[in-house]
Amino acid sequence: METKLIQKEKVIYSRAFRLKVVHEVESGKLNKSQAKELYGIKGESTINCWIRKMGKNHLMNKVVRIELKDEPAKLKELKLHTRVLEKALAEAHLKLMAYESYIEVAEEELGMSLKKKLELKQSALPIKKEKRKEREQK
């Protein structure tokens, strides 16, 4: 049993040729498979690599951000402020949970409700002008 190693033939394409193929694919004259067949390009991803390295269409999908000099510092400051606020909010939630559990324990020990119920009294409700006049007349 002999194992034979088969070496693939390595083809090196000139830069001018690669640029020509990339330009034809990007301009829409040929698609990748047509260019591969027309020019006898052997590799499956060869043209894709050329387009990635030398093409210009791939730049169209990128987002370009233009900002003032102080914007990154301001953004960093705002992110820090947001973290501080989120931490304070988390601490407030923990305190609230602790107070509610204290109240529950106290209610169980005392056997009565300690939470205030919100009841609106008649005197606290806004009275329309007509009803005020009626009351004043009586």
Buried (B, 14 or more C-beta within 10 A) or exposed (E): EEEEEEEEEEEEBEEEEBEBBBBBBBEEEBEBEEBBEEBEBEEEEBBEEBBEEBBEEEEEEEEEEEEEEEEEEEEEEEEEEEEEEEEEEEEEEEEEEEEEEEEEEEEEEEEEEEEEEEEEEEEEEEEEEEEEEEEEEE
